[in-house]
Amino acid sequence: PISSEQEVVAGGTPPLITARSSIDDWTSTDKNISYKDLQLDALDYDNKQTLILASDILYEPSSMDSLATKLRNLLHPTEGGYVLITDPEKERTSGCRSALVESVEEIG
């Protein structure tokens, strides 16, 4: 799978923003990045919630279970966080959004 990670830190001390990006294939079991792999707890911030920004990821309804699981595994294990997904108004593949919503509701 393709994997690339970058980190950007902005602001004072401690930084106001720490952004980490990664390319990951959520349908593959070879590399499965999770919250622990991001090492965000080492930053020792008071706010532990994760913010995930994702775009152009809804292609196949059959992969929505694995996508929902991947997104859940990237959120802080106890503090949670937010996932914001952008997608064109007209779905590329009909049923992806509803399949993702169903998968997210199933895993909580």
C-alpha positions as CSV (number, residue, x, y, z in Angstrom):
1,P,0.0,0.0,0.0
2,I,1.0,3.6,-0.5
3,S,2.1,5.2,2.7
4,S,3.3,8.8,3.3
5,E,3.3,10.8,6.5
6,Q,4.0,14.5,7.1
7,E,3.8,16.7,10.1
8,V,3.2,20.5,10.3
9,V,3.4,22.4,13.5
10,A,2.2,26.0,13.8
11,G,1.9,28.5,16.6
12,G,3.7,29.2,19.8
13,T,4.8,26.9,22.6
14,P,3.0,24.6,22.8
15,P,2.0,24.8,19.1
16,L,-1.6,25.9,18.4
17,I,-1.9,23.3,15.6
18,T,-0.2,20.0,15.0
19,A,-1.3,18.4,11.7
20,R,-0.3,15.0,10.6
21,S,-1.2,13.6,7.3
22,S,-1.0,10.1,6.0
23,I,-2.0,8.1,2.9
24,D,-3.3,4.7,3.9
25,D,-5.3,1.9,2.2
26,W,-8.1,1.1,4.6
27,T,-9.0,-2.0,2.6
28,S,-5.6,-3.6,3.2
29,T,-4.4,-5.4,6.3
30,D,-0.7,-4.9,5.4
31,K,-0.5,-1.5,7.0
32,N,-3.3,-0.3,9.2
33,I,-2.5,3.1,10.8
34,S,-4.4,3.8,14.0
35,Y,-4.5,6.6,16.6
36,K,-1.6,5.0,18.5
37,D,0.6,5.1,15.4
38,L,0.1,8.9,15.2
39,Q,1.8,9.4,18.6
40,L,-0.4,12.4,19.4
41,D,-0.4,11.6,23.1
42,A,3.3,12.4,23.2
43,L,2.4,16.0,22.4
44,D,0.8,16.3,25.9
45,Y,-2.1,18.6,24.8
46,D,-5.1,19.2,27.1
47,N,-7.5,18.6,24.2
48,K,-7.0,15.0,23.1
49,Q,-9.8,14.9,20.5
50,T,-8.9,14.0,17.0
51,L,-10.1,15.9,13.9
52,I,-10.0,13.9,10.7
53,L,-10.5,15.7,7.4
54,A,-11.1,13.4,4.4
55,S,-12.0,14.1,0.8
56,D,-12.7,12.0,-2.2
57,I,-12.9,8.7,-0.3
58,L,-16.4,7.4,-1.1
59,Y,-16.2,5.1,-4.1
60,E,-17.5,1.6,-3.3
61,P,-20.4,0.8,-1.0
62,S,-18.7,-2.6,-0.2
63,S,-15.7,-0.8,1.3
64,M,-17.7,1.4,3.7
65,D,-17.4,-1.1,6.6
66,S,-13.6,-1.0,6.5
67,L,-13.6,2.8,6.0
68,A,-15.8,3.3,9.1
69,T,-13.6,1.0,11.1
70,K,-10.5,2.9,9.9
71,L,-11.9,6.3,10.8
72,R,-13.0,5.0,14.3
73,N,-9.4,3.6,14.8
74,L,-7.9,7.1,14.0
75,L,-10.0,8.9,16.7
76,H,-8.7,9.2,20.2
77,P,-9.7,5.9,22.0
78,T,-11.5,7.6,24.9
79,E,-11.9,11.3,24.0
80,G,-13.1,10.6,20.4
81,G,-13.2,13.5,17.9
82,Y,-14.7,14.5,14.6
83,V,-14.6,13.3,11.1
84,L,-15.4,15.7,8.3
85,I,-15.8,14.2,4.8
86,T,-16.2,16.2,1.6
87,D,-17.8,14.6,-1.4
88,P,-19.4,16.0,-4.6
89,E,-23.1,16.7,-4.4
90,K,-23.7,14.0,-7.0
91,E,-22.4,10.7,-5.6
92,R,-19.9,8.9,-7.8
93,T,-21.3,5.6,-6.9
94,S,-24.9,5.5,-5.7
95,G,-25.3,4.2,-2.2
96,C,-21.9,5.0,-0.7
97,R,-23.1,7.7,1.7
98,S,-25.9,5.6,3.0
99,A,-23.6,2.6,3.3
100,L,-21.1,4.7,5.3
101,V,-23.8,6.1,7.6
102,E,-25.0,2.5,8.2
103,S,-21.5,1.3,9.0
104,V,-20.8,4.2,11.4
105,E,-24.0,3.6,13.2
106,E,-23.2,-0.1,13.6
107,I,-19.8,0.5,15.2
108,G,-20.9,3.5,17.2
